[in-house]
């Protein structure tokens, strides 16, 4: 009887086990993206985004260092009423500040690199499946306007939800949960950000992308969470954008039937 119960548990994993598998599988797609970029013919698509990321990151790092003192003095003053638990809140504010800084970096880098990301997603899909997406851009220049418009649409989606989340950092008590809520939202949005490229190459509109990606919510959160973690690692974060595009394309290719409109 005990052996039978163990067998049933392995065949029918618990909800917690299924969630863990989904999250880990999502993270695995980002690592797969780094591996894919090592294939012949794809390495060159790493160089230009890398150069863009270096410039954007250098600019944001300079601004962040210059303004960090004013940021912490404004939201966590030494003589404020929360000064007695400053030592607890300080790490939370540092985490929140880093997430804001690095996500700003992602927005700018993707806005500039959008025309190249759609082309990279098409090349990766062809490498994985041998097929060219039906609406893949023929040249990076042809995707400049559509790519920028797509990024602006995603930016609007981000701002509408990010502003209320940022306000939570100003509410006493809720401040403790705000960094976690922000991290979850950032992970979800980063998955949506990069899944846009392979899904747009198949003519899927933003609203449809959002609806379909919810069918793989846990894997998407794992994928976006992996991107968030990689963004916090110096040097590696400069190569995250093309790796995330490649990983998102692998995600799409492996889950296409579940992600397509029904």
N, C-alpha and C positions, 0 to 999 in steps of 0.2 A: 504493500500500500504506500509506504514511504517513497519507494522508487518511482511508483506511478505518479505520485504527487510532484516529485522533482521533475519528471519528464514533462508533465503538463505545464509546469511553471516555465520551463525552457522553451516550450513551443508557444505558449501564450504569455509573453512578457507583460509585466505590470505596466500601468500608465507611466510611472516614474522611469522605468527602463526604456519605454518607447520614446519618452521625451529626451532622455540622455542620448539615445541613439540618433534621434533627429538633430539635436544640437551638434553633436560630434561630427555627424555626416556633413552638416552645413559647413563647419569649420574646415573639414577635409577638402572641400572644393577650393578654398583659397590656397591651400598648399598645392593642390593639383594645378592651380593657375601658375604658380611659380615654376612647376615642373614643365608645363606646356610651353612656356616661353623659351625654354632651352632647346626646343625643336628647331631643326634647320629651316630657315626662311622666316622665322618669327622673332629671332633675336633683334633684328633691326627695328622692330616696332617697340622695343623697350627703350631705345636710345633717346628718341625725341621726347616722349613723355617724361623720361628721367631728367632731361635737361630742363623741361618746363617745371617739373617739381622742385628742382634745386633752386631755381630763381624765385618761385612762389614761396617756398619754405624759408629761404633766406630773408625775404621781405617781411613775412609774417613773424618770424622769430625776432627780428629787430624791433618791430612794432610791439610785440608781446613783452619783450624784456623792458622796453622803454615805458610801457604803460602798466606793468604788473603791480608796481608799488601803489599807484593811484587806485587800481582795482581793489586791492585788499584793504586799503585804508577806507575806501568808500563803503564796502560791504561788511567788513569785519574790523572796525576801529578798535584800537587798544583801550580806549576809555568808554566803549559802548557797553550796553547792558548785558551783552553776551560775552564780555571779556573774561568772565570767570570760567567759561567753558571754551575759551578760544583754542586751547590746546587740542580739544576734540574736533571742533569745527574746521580748524585750519587744514588738516589733510583732506577733508571733504571739499573745501573751497579750492584747494590746489587741483584736485581731481576734476572738479567742474570746470575750472579755468583751462586746464589742459585739453579737456574734451572740446570746449568752445574754440580754443586756438587751433587744434588739429582738424576740427571739422570745418572751420573757416578755410583752412588750407585745402581741404578736399573739395569744397565748393568752387574755389577759385581755380584749382588745378583742373577739375573736370570741365569747368566752363571754357577754359582755354583749350583743353585737350579733347573736347567733345567730337570735333570732326575726325580725329584719328581713332577714337575709341570704337566708333561704329565700324570702321574699316578693319580694325584689329579683331573685333568680335566675329566679323564675317570670315576673316582668314583662319581664325582658330576653329570655327565651326567646320570649315572646309577640311582642315587638317584632321578633325575628329571623325567626321562623317563622310567625307568625300563629296559633299554637296554644298552648293553655294546658296545662301539664303535668298528667298524670292525677292526681297526688297533691299538687298545689300547695296551700299554706296559703291559706285564704280571707281571713285577717286575721292580723296579726302576733301578736295575743294568743293565737290558737289554736296557735301554734308555740312558745310559751315553754317548756313542759315538754319536748316532743320535741326542740327545738333545744338546750336545755341538756344533756339526756341524751346527745345525739349528740356535743356538745363534750366531755363528760366521758369518753366512750368513746374519742374520738380522743386526749384527754389521757393516758389510760392507755396507749394504744399508743405515744405519744411517750415517756413516762417509762420504760417497760420497755426501750426502746432507747437513750434519751438518757443514762441513768445510767451504763451501761457505757462509752459514748463519752466522757463527761466524766471518767471514771476514767483514761482514756488520757492525759489531761493531766498526771497525776501519775507516769507511768512514764518514767524516763529513756530518752532516745533516741526512744521512740514519741511523745514530746511534739511533735516536729517535724512529724509526720504528722497529729496529732490535729485541728488546725484545719481541714485539708482534708477529713478524714472527717466532721467536724461539719458543714461547709458542704454537703457532698453529702447528708447525712441531712436537714438543714434544708430544702434545696431539694425533696427528695422528699416530705417531710411537708407542706410548705406547699402543694404541688400537691394532695396528698390532702385536706388541710384544706379547700381551696376547691372542689375538684371534688365534694365531698360534697353541696353545696347543690343544684346542678342534677340530680345523680344521685339524691339522696333524693326530689326532686320527682317522680321516676318510679318510686319504690318500691324502689330498689336498696339493699340492706343494706350495712353497712360492709365485711363480708368480701368481698362480691361487688364492691364498688367497688375494693377493694385488688387483687383478682385481675384485674379488667378493665383497670385503669389500667396494669398492668404490660405490657399489649399496646402501650402508647404510652409506654414508659418514658423514652426520650430526650426526647420532646416534653414529658413531664411534668417532667423534670429542668430543661429549659430554662424552662418556665413558672415552676416554683418558684424557680429561680435568679434569674429576673428579679424576682420578688417580693422575694427576699432583698436584691438590689441596691437596689431602690427603697426598701426599708425603711431603708436607711442614708443616704438623702438627706433632710436636714431639710426640713420643710414638706410635700414630696411624700409622705413616708411616712404622713402623716395621712390621705391619700386612697387609700392602697393597698388597704385592705380592700374598699370597694365596687367599686373597679376590678378587683380580683382576682376578686370574685364574678361580675362581668360578663364578664371574660375567660374564666373557667372555664366559664361558660354557653356562650360562643361556641365554646370547645374542645369541649364536649359536643355542641353542635348539628352541628359539622363532622365529628365522629368518632363519632357515635352508633351507627352500624352496627357499628363495630369494638369499641365499648365495652360494648355490650349483651351479656347472657348468650347463649351459643350452645347 
